[in-house]
Amino acid sequence: MATGITDKSASKRRVKSYRIEYDGKQDVDSILSGTGCIFDRIIEGKEDNSFYYGDNINVLHHLIDSGMSGKVRLVYIDPPYATKSAFVGRNQKYAYSDSLAGADYIEFLRERIILIRELLADNGSMYLHLDGNMAFPMKLIMDEIFGASNCRAFITRKKCSTKNYTKNTFGNVCDYVMFYSKTGDYVWNRPYDPWDEDKMLREYPYVTEDGRRYKKVPIHAPGVRHGATGGKWKGMMPPEGKHWQYTPEKLTQLDEAGDIYWSPNGNPRRKVYCDAKKGVPIQDLWLNYRDSINQQMKTTGYPTEKNIDMLRMIVQASSESGDYVMDCFAGGGTTLGAAQELGRRWIGADNSPESLSAVIRRFRDGLQDYGDYVSKPFDQSELTLKTETDGTRFSLFSEHAKTDEALSIIKSVG
Ligand SMILES: C[S@@+](CC[C@H](N)C(=O)[O-])C[C@H]1O[C@@H](n2cnc3c(N)ncnc32)[C@H](O)[C@@H]1O
């Protein structure tokens, strides 16, 4: 694999900007100037964790109006994908319809992403999960809103096992996750996959006398340098067109510590030890996070529910304990559950009655094997209807418009 070297004249050249245009594209100021309040707020346990039942455009405006701008460290959203489908859950109840398409879809999502960016902390990040239907126009929109240089990764995820696809094309087993940060300074705790024994033996084939497994890597890199890394070390120049990866002083230090391997013909290479690594850093191809319905994993039974291990990994990578994590297309509450487990505060929103019901089930009953689903009546003593929380399991704030509806959904959870 060839590694390119920085072309200084190309990086100085002004890059012309581009944008995606469509009918009905509003200007950013008019999007930001809206207000909203038609939702109900359900508090889980303590005040810090809220689920808003209602259209998220209202919820996002409300959060901005109530002083949450700049306070959310991480947002993950997995909105509808413009599939022109309707979805029912494990209990066969209608959950939501994914009917918007084309420019209407793009503007629907763009408005919400503009508001989400306002809510993000300066060192916060956003993950947008989509499939091949709209990922590519939405990449251009994300670049417009966050700046293309804040795109940290465009991830391909394997969502399910190989299918017996009947269409005359390649089986569709992947979707995409775009990872953007608000600025260049963002929370990042690099995630690792554990070592696979065979892979470790293959990648780190050498063993030191005291039993440490290692591999040998070059000590030079592409590109000519005129400073110390371009000069002589132990009487040797770096190979033509290359420079030393470290200064001659640092290379000498590594050599004295026994961390340089010298081949029989005098070629130096650096020893990289396996025990110095936490595991295999996760790359932008995710093969280990297939959706729960495709594995024998536990779920709430909400349709399109994502893999909780994927959300645990994202929450850990891009937030710290105590941070606010938000998912305003919450569905079965996978992001909220991962945030709760990892000691983060959470904000969820969804306008589907089935989502409200699934989120309550998640926190009340935990997850269940797909086949083991049984409904359970809601214990009224777990619910208070009030304007202040008092430690009761679920508190429904009553000042908003859809309270009766929310109340009857909560009472019928099962
Ligand atoms: C793909 S599902 C999310 C699934 C979720 N990631 C999970 O793991 O369960 C998309 C969700 O967006 C919700 N949704 C769609 N439009 C919405 C809107 N305007 N406001 C709030 N929620 C909305 C739907 O009800 C649905 O639950």
The ligand as an SDF file (V2000), in Angstrom:
LIG
                    3D

 27 29  0  0  0  0  0  0  0  0999 V2000
  -34.4730    3.9910   12.8620 C   0  0  0  0  0  0  0  0  0  0  0  0
  -35.5040    4.3680   14.2220 S   0  0  0  0  0  0  0  0  0  0  0  0
  -34.3580    4.5440   15.5580 C   0  0  0  0  0  0  0  0  0  0  0  0
  -33.9910    3.2250   16.1740 C   0  0  0  0  0  0  0  0  0  0  0  0
  -33.0430    3.3880   17.3450 C   0  0  0  0  0  0  0  0  0  0  0  0
  -31.7390    3.8010   16.9100 N   0  0  0  0  0  0  0  0  0  0  0  0
  -32.9160    2.0980   18.1440 C   0  0  0  0  0  0  0  0  0  0  0  0
  -31.7970    1.5910   18.3310 O   0  0  0  0  0  0  0  0  0  0  0  0
  -33.9320    1.5850   18.5880 O   0  0  0  0  0  0  0  0  0  0  0  0
  -35.9620    6.0300   13.8520 C   0  0  0  0  0  0  0  0  0  0  0  0
  -36.8510    6.6610   14.8940 C   0  0  0  0  0  0  0  0  0  0  0  0
  -37.0570    8.0340   14.5760 O   0  0  0  0  0  0  0  0  0  0  0  0
  -38.3440    8.3910   15.0550 C   0  0  0  0  0  0  0  0  0  0  0  0
  -38.7530    9.6620   14.4250 N   0  0  0  0  0  0  0  0  0  0  0  0
  -38.9980    9.8930   13.1230 C   0  0  0  0  0  0  0  0  0  0  0  0
  -39.3490   11.1730   12.9250 N   0  0  0  0  0  0  0  0  0  0  0  0
  -39.3040   11.7840   14.1350 C   0  0  0  0  0  0  0  0  0  0  0  0
  -39.5550   13.1070   14.5930 C   0  0  0  0  0  0  0  0  0  0  0  0
  -39.8940   14.0800   13.7420 N   0  0  0  0  0  0  0  0  0  0  0  0
  -39.4260   13.3630   15.9080 N   0  0  0  0  0  0  0  0  0  0  0  0
  -39.0690   12.3880   16.7850 C   0  0  0  0  0  0  0  0  0  0  0  0
  -38.8060   11.1160   16.4080 N   0  0  0  0  0  0  0  0  0  0  0  0
  -38.9330   10.8190   15.1030 C   0  0  0  0  0  0  0  0  0  0  0  0
  -39.2040    7.1940   14.7000 C   0  0  0  0  0  0  0  0  0  0  0  0
  -40.3790    7.1560   15.4700 O   0  0  0  0  0  0  0  0  0  0  0  0
  -38.2430    6.0490   15.0060 C   0  0  0  0  0  0  0  0  0  0  0  0
  -38.4290    5.5620   16.3050 O   0  0  0  0  0  0  0  0  0  0  0  0
  1  2  1  0
  2  3  1  0
  2 10  1  0
  3  4  1  0
  4  5  1  0
  5  6  1  0
  5  7  1  0
  7  8  2  0
  7  9  1  0
 10 11  1  0
 11 12  1  0
 11 26  1  0
 12 13  1  0
 13 14  1  0
 13 24  1  0
 14 15  1  0
 14 23  1  0
 15 16  2  0
 16 17  1  0
 17 18  1  0
 17 23  2  0
 18 19  1  0
 18 20  2  0
 20 21  1  0
 21 22  2  0
 22 23  1  0
 24 25  1  0
 24 26  1  0
 26 27  1  0
M  CHG  2   2   1   9  -1
M  END
$$$$
